[in-house]
């Protein structure tokens, strides 16, 4: 199952809505009236395997959510981003 899953994640190109290739953005006003900007971009990152301690470079997705009083930034592996997308799709 992991092999099939990996193939589906890697075959899933990010489809930018506007802007540069590999970048998607959204600007909107949230439920409490604050302007919010979201930026999602393809990137490369590096991490260490917890079991083997082997350091690897991998394709990643960087997500930045910015409002008037806060900013959130997170870099995920493509698989983590795909799982987050699946969870959000289940909720909405």
C-alpha positions in Angstrom: 0.0 0.0 0.0 2.8 2.5 0.8 4.2 2.0 -2.7 0.8 2.8 -4.3 0.4 5.8 -2.0 3.8 7.1 -2.8 3.1 6.9 -6.5 -0.1 8.9 -6.1 1.6 11.6 -4.1 4.5 12.0 -6.4 2.3 12.0 -9.5 0.2 14.8 -8.1 1.6 18.0 -9.4 0.7 21.2 -7.6 -1.5 23.3 -9.8 -0.9 27.0 -9.2 -3.9 29.2 -9.5 -1.9 32.3 -10.2 1.6 33.6 -9.9 4.8 31.7 -10.4 5.0 28.0 -11.3 4.8 25.9 -8.2 3.2 28.7 -6.2 -0.5 29.2 -5.2 -1.8 32.2 -3.3 -5.1 33.3 -1.8 -6.2 36.6 -0.2 -9.5 36.9 1.5 -11.3 38.3 4.6 -11.9 35.6 7.3 -15.0 35.1 9.4 -14.0 37.7 11.9 -13.2 40.4 9.4 -9.4 40.2 9.2 -7.6 40.2 5.9 -5.7 36.9 5.4 -3.0 35.9 2.8 -2.1 32.3 2.2 0.9 31.3 0.1 1.7 27.6 -0.8 4.9 26.9 -2.7 6.9 23.9 -3.8 10.4 23.8 -2.4 13.2 21.5 -1.3 14.0 20.8 2.3 16.3 18.5 4.3 15.5 16.3 7.3 16.8 13.4 9.4 15.2 10.0 9.6 14.4 9.4 13.3 15.3 5.7 13.1 18.5 5.7 10.9 19.7 9.2 11.6 20.3 9.5 7.8 20.0 13.0 6.5 18.0 13.4 3.3 16.9 16.2 0.9 13.3 15.9 -0.3 10.6 17.7 -2.2 8.5 19.8 0.2 5.6 22.2 0.4 5.9 25.5 2.3 2.7 27.0 3.6 2.5 30.6 5.0 -0.7 32.0 6.5 -0.5 35.7 7.3 -2.9 38.0 9.0 -2.8 41.4 10.6 -1.7 40.1 14.1 -0.1 36.7 13.3 1.9 34.7 10.8 2.2 30.9 10.6 4.8 29.1 8.5 5.2 25.4 8.1 7.3 23.2 5.7 5.8 19.8 5.0 6.9 16.8 3.0 4.7 16.2 -0.1 3.2 13.2 1.7 2.3 15.2 4.8 0.8 17.9 2.6 -1.2 15.3 0.7 -2.5 13.8 3.9 -3.5 17.3 5.2 -5.3 18.0 1.9 -7.2 14.7 2.4 -8.2 15.5 5.9 -9.4 19.0 4.9 -11.4 17.5 2.0 -13.1 15.1 4.5 -14.1 18.1 6.7 -15.5 20.3 3.9 
